[in-house]
Amino acid sequence: KFLQQQANHAITKNFITTDEDKIKSAKNMSKRYVSLFAGFSNEIRKFLYKKQATTEQLNILITTEPITFAILEELANKVVVKIEVSTKSVEDPDYDPTDIMSVEERAAREVEMKGYITNIITQPRNGVNEPTHFLFIKKLLRFWTAFNYYNKKGNYRIFYKYGWLINIKRLPEAHTCFNQLDIYGYPDDATPEEKEEYLYKMLATAVEEQQMELVGG
């Protein structure tokens, strides 16, 4: 669809009727194609090819839907949190086969994490205005999915890493092919407000580090 639109544009601007027009048109067509695709660098072309960008994604590259609080609410509702619990190795002297997180505790921790993530997405931090918050969300989405917009058809996953040998100081990591974030939790002895702020700072740091890599690259 995208290529057809470009072809239709080129043809309507260079309609071929006679041999003389055809010769003139060939020159113009060459210039027009250079002009049409000059905005896409080789790096971007390779990236889009590697990510197998869909027609919808290409369309959004041309006309991006603005971020709104309604979209943030929809995005937050789509987020699925799954906890991955790491237990001690059987070789560890303190290994206890009965030390298993209950189904109820798993569900409670997933709900707690989902609540913090929802607040981070939908509520600007104290002293942060709407445009700055929307910019943070765009950067977060780029970190999360490689695209800086909300995909209504996409899935948004968070794998909450918890337990043995999990370092909560480790920055969140993204697997953009799966729209997946790996998050390594927060101090268990903190208040809910402190946990949410800790998560926000870890996400913000990870996002900004990616931004610096993109600019530097």
N, C-alpha and C positions, 0 to 999 in steps of 0.2 A: 504493500500500500504506500509506504514511504517513497520507494523508488518510482512508483507510478505517478505520484504527485509531482516529483521532480521532473520526470519525463514529460508529463503533460504541460508543466510550466515552460519547459524549454521549447517544446513543439509549438505551443501557442504563441511564443515570442519569436519563433523562427519558422513560420509556416513555409514549406517548400512547394513552389508551384512551377517554376521554370528551371532550366539548366543554369541560367545565370544566377537565379536566386539560390539554387542549390550550392553553387560554388561559394557565394557570399555567406550562406548559412553555415557551411562547414567551418569557416573561420570563427563565426560568432558562437557556434555551438561549443567549440573548444574553449573559448574564453568564458562562456557561461558556466560550463562544468567546473572550470577552475575556480570561478567565483562562488558557485553554489556550495562546493565542498571545501573551500579554503578554511572554513571555521573548524573543521575536524582535522586535528593533527594526526600523524601516523600513530602516535601513542594511543590516542583516543580510539582510532579505528581498530587497532589491535585489541584494545581493552573491550570494546563493544563486541568484537568477533569472539573473543575468549569467553565473555559472559553470555554469549548467545542472546543478545538483546532482542526483545520482542518488539512487534509493531507498536504496541501500546507504550513501551518504554521509549522508543524513538520519538513518538509523538509528543511525549511529555518533555523530552529534551528540547523540543521546539516551543511548546507552550506549557509551562509548568503551573500546576494548580497551586495557588497560594496556601500556606499553612494557616489554619484557623483553630480556635479552641474546640470546635465541633469535630474537626479532623483529629485533634489530639485525643479527645475522648474516645473516638472510634479506634484509633491506634492502640490506646491503653487497654481497651476491652479485648483486642485481638491477641494481646501478649499472653503466651502460655509459659508458665514457669514449671520446670521439672527439677527436683532436687536429685543430685547424684551423690550418694553417701559413700565415702571411702573408709573402710575398716582396717584395723591392724592386720599385718601379715601373720599367717599361722606360725611363722618362724620367730615372731616377736615374743619375748618372755611374758609380756602382759596381755597376750592374745586371749580373748574370752569369746567363745563361740555363741554365747548368749547375749553378747553386747550388740544387739541389732536394733536399729531405730524402728519404732512401731509405725504402723500405717497411719495412726492418728497424728503422731508427731511429724511425720513426713508431710501430711496434708496441711498441718498448722504452719509449718515453716514455709511451704510453698505459698500459702495464702498471705503470710506476713511479707514475704519478698514481693509478691504481686502488688501488695498495697503500697510499698515504698516506691516501686517502679512506676506505678500509676501516678503517684503524687509528683515524682520527678518529671514525668512527661507532661502532665496537665497543669501543674502549678509552678509559676515562676518563683525563683528564690527571692527572699527579702531584698528589696532594693534593685531588682532586675526588671526592666520594662518589657513590654510585649515583644517588640522587634528583636531585642537581644535574646529573649527566651526562644522565639521561633528560629532564630539563627542557630542556637544551640541544638535544637531538635533536628534541624536539617543536617548539621554536622554529625549528630548522633546516628541519624538514619544512614548517612554515607558510611560511617564506621561500621554499622550493623549490617547493611545490605549492599553497599557500594553505590547506592543511588540516594540522592538527597531529597526524596519525596516519599509520601505514603502510598503504598500500593494496596488498593482495596482488595485485590485478589490474593495478596501474599500472606504468608504465615510469618509470625514474629515469635521466635523461641528464645527462652533464657534457660540455660543449664546452670543451676545453682550448685557449685561444687562445695562439699562440706565433709568434714571429718578428718581422718588420719592423714597427716602430712600435707594438708591443705593450708597454704599460706594466704591469709586474708589480705596481706599487703601486696599481693600480686595484682597487677592491673587487669581489668576485664579484657578478654580476647574475642575477636569476631571471626566467624566462619561465614563469609558473605554468600557463598554458594548455597547455604542452607538457611540464610537469614537467622543465624544463631549467634547469641552472645554467651560466653562463659563468664560467670561472675563468681568470685571467690569469697563472698560473704562479708561479714562485719564482726566486730567484737560482740560476743554473746552477753557480756556484762554491761553493755551500753543501754541507754534509754532508747525508746522508739525514735525520738527526734534525732538523737546522735547517730543511730544506725542509718537513718535515711540520709542525713547529711554526709556521713562517711561514704555511702554508696554514690551519692551525687558527685562528690569530689573525685572518687576513683574513676567514674565514667567520664567526667569532664577532663581529667588528666589524660586518659586514654585517647579521647577524641582529639584533644589538642596535639598530642604527640603524632597522631596520624596526619593531622593537618600540616604539621611541620615536615613530615616525610613527603607529602604530596608536593609541597612548595619546593622543598629541596631537590626532589626527584625531577 
